[in-house]
Amino acid sequence: MAKLGNNPLLNRKPKQDSESDLRNQKVIKQYGRMIHLSKELVDDIDFEDKLYINRIYEKQDQLELMELKESIEKIGVLNIIYLQEKDEGKFRIVSGLRRVSAAKELYEEGKEIRARDRVVIFDKSTPYDLLDNMSVDENTKRKDLSILEQSYKFNKEANKKNKKIEEILEEYSVSKKTFYRIKNAISYPVELKDHIEDIGVDKAELINKIIQFESDEKDLKKLVEECMDKNRDELREILKALKKQVKISKVELKHSSRGLNFTIKKSIPNELKEYFEKLKEKIEREDYSFIEEF
């Protein structure tokens, strides 16, 4: 059975910081600064400097690196990378070797990566013992997948040929409802995905539905922040009210890159049916002379 950790749970509890987390936060506050990941930064990293690299990498890690690379290309860098300044503008890795290695390959391929505020850089004066402890802490934490990583993995599994949904549900030990909630998370707006680890997939799904109704009327970031302060029952009431305000059209016209869909959800006279049949025949022959009638 694949390991997903606790993230599939719909009712998420506030994360309790461990003693090591609190200690590391103090180190970051005193010696570190947060910046974005970029190709220029990666180019200045000394990958030969193994001062804080505590694990031995094996052949299996190459496969994991390929999967991580695919994940980062799709959803960005989710976990913080820790670096320390060296002389001559160079940096050494404190924690996040695999993430940086995957990012390096993507940048070399000319790919863009979503990685805002994903790097903490410690200055040269940071005591070795503090960073060494942090490196050990980061590399011995559980390897549970984040919600977006799960979403990426579920989409990848669902796209496999000859693999049934029932097999995936059994493999990951999740219900069909939970599976689709997690699977759909990767398609949510960035403004919502940035908070999904804190609010969970259940609440995120409700907020995303509200966004579908109000995204044109409100600033998306502000809308998400307003919804985050609500509980699930309050969000359901908001969604219910929004649905009542929307008059369902019985004639729908949808444009897409593949063409146009025209749907009529009401009875129509036979003369109109015959007219549409003639239009269909003309369009198939690429005869658009009927446009002049309008």
N, C-alpha and C positions, 0 to 999 in steps of 0.2 A: 504493500500500500504506500502511495506517495505521501511525503510529509509536507503538510501545509501549515503546521503550527496552529496557533489559536485564531488567526485572522478571519477564517470563514464564519466565526460566530457573529450573529447579527447584533446582539446586544453587547456592545463593547464597554468595558469599565475603564475609568481613568488609569493611565499607566503610573505605576508606583516606581519612582526612581530608586535604584539600589544604591548601596554605599559607594560602590565604584563609580556609578553614574554621577553622583553628587561631587565626588572627588575630581572627576574629569572635567566637570563643568567649571569648577574653581580654577583649574589649570588653564582652560580655554579662556576664561574671563581675564586672567592675569597676564597670559603670555600670547594669546592667539588673536587672529583677526579673520573675519569671514570674507571670502571673495567668490567670484564665479569661476567655474572651470572653463578653460579656453585652450586652443591649440598652442598659443604662445607659451602658456604656463606649462603645458605638458612637455613642450620642446626643451624647457629649462630644467626638467627633472632628471636627476642622475640615477638611472635605473641600476647602476652597478653598486651603488651605496646600499649595503644590506644591514646597516647598523641596527635597525629596528625590525628587520624581517625575521620573524621567529619560526615560521613554518617551512617545511621542506615540500617543494612542489613535485608532484608525480605526473605520470602520463595522463591519468584521469583528469587532471586539472586543465589540460588542453581542451578537452571536450566541454568542461564547465565554463572555460573562458569563451568558447565559441557561443554557448548558450547565453552567457552574460552579455556578450557583444550584441547579439540579436535583441536581447531585452533592452539594453541601453539605447540602441538605435530606435526602438519602438516607443519606449516610455521615458527615456532619459535616465540620468543618474539620481537615484533615490537616497542612497546612504552617503553620509559625509566622508570625504577623503581628507586625511590629515597629513600635512607636510611640514617640514622644518627648513628654515632658511639656511643656506650654506654660503661660502664665499663666492664671489664673482657672479652673483645673481642666480646661482643654482639652488635646487631644493632636493632634499632627501625624503623618502616616503616613510612616514611613521605608521600609518595604517591605510589600507585600500589599494594594495598592489594590483590585485586582479581588476578592480574597477578602473584604475589608471591605465593598465595595460590594454584593456578592452577599448577605452576611450582613445588611446594612442593609435590603435589600428584603425578605428573609425575616422579619426582626423586625417590619417594618411590616405584614406580612401576618398577624402573630400566630403565626408558626411558632416552634417550639423548635429549637435547634441544639446538636448535640453538639460542644463545643469546650472541653474542660477542659485547662488549661495550654497554651493555644495562642497566648498573647500575651506578648511581651516588651516591657516599658515601660522606656525609658531616661530617666534624670533630666535636668534642664535643663542640667547642667554637662557633659554628654557633648560632647566636641569635634566640631565640624562635620565635619572631615575623616574622622574615624573612621566616623561614620554615613553620610557620603556614599559612602565606599568600600564599606561594607556594602550599601547600597542598590544600587550598581552590581553587586556580586557576586551578590546575590540575583536580580536581574533579567536577568542574562546566563547563569545556570545553564541546563543542559539542561531541556527541558520534558517529560521522561519522565513517564508516568503512574505513580502509585503502584499497588500491587496492588489496593487497594480501589477506586481510581478506574477501573482496568481492569475490575474485577468489575462495577461499576456500568454501565460502557459495554457490556460483553458482555451483561448482562441486558437492557439497552435495545435492543441490536441483535437479540437473540434474540426479543424481543417484537414486532419489526416484521413486519407481514403480508407474505406472499409472499417472505420471505427465508429461504433454506435454510441449514442449518448449514454445508454445504460452502462456501458463498459467504463466510461469516464467517471460516472457517478460512483460506481463501485470502487474504482481504483483510488479515488480521492476521498471517499466516504463523505459525500455531501448530498443534500437533497437537490432535486431538479430546480427548485426555486432559488436556492442559494447559489447553485452553479451559474444560472443565468444572471443573477444579480452581480456576481463577481465578474463574469465574462463581459458584461456590458460596460463595466466601469472604465475600461480603457478608452471608450469612445466619448466619455463625458468631457465637458469643457475644461480647459486647464485650470480655470479659477476654482472649479469644484474638485478636480483631482488633487490639487495642492493640499486639500484638507481631508481627503478621504480616509487617511490613516487614523485621524483623530475622531471622526464621526461614525465611521463604519459604513458598510455597503447598504444596509437597510435605510438609514437616514439619507445617505447620498442618493439612493434611487428616488426617494420622494422629492428631494431638492431638484434633481435633474428633471423630473416631470413638471415641477413648477416652472423651471427655466423655459421649458417648451412653450408655456403660455405667456410668460412675461419678459423674455429676453429682449424683445424689441422695445419694450417700454422703460426698462430700468438698466442702469449700469450693472453688468454681470457680476463684477467683483462685489459690489455693494449688496446685490441681491443675495448672493451666496452667504455673505457675512450676516445678513439679517436672518436668513433661514437657519443658520447654524445655532442661533440663540434660541430657536424653538425646539420643543420636544416633538417626537414622532406624531403624537395625537394632534398637536397644533398644526403640524405640516399637512396632515391628512385633511383637516378642516379647511385649510387654505386651498388645497388642491381641489377639494369638493366644490368650494365656492367658485373657483376659477372655471371649472367645467360647466357649471350652471350658466356662466356668463357667455359662454361660447355657443353660438347658434350653429348647429350642425348643418352644413350645406348638403343638399341632395344632388348637386351638380358640382363635380370636382375636376379641376384642370391642373395637372402637375407637370412641370418641365424638369428634364434631367439631361445629363450629357448623352444619354442613350436615346433620347427622343421625347415623346409627349404621351401622357396618359390622360384620357378623357373618360370620366365615369359618371353615369346617370343613375341615381338611386331612387327612381320614381317611375311610375307607369307613363308611357308616352304613346301618342297615336301611331297607327300603322304607317301613315304617310311619312312621319319623321323617321321611323325605322328604315323605310325604303330609301329615304334621302341619305341616311348615314351609310347604308350599304353601297350606294352609288359613290359616295365620297371615298369609301374604303377602296373600291376598285380603281378609282382615279389616282389615289395616293400611291397604290401599289405600282401603277404604270408611270408614276412621277409626273402625272398630268395635274398641274395646279391651276388650270384655267378658271376653275370655280371661284378662285379668290376674288376675281373681278366682280362677282355678284355682291360682295360685301362693300 
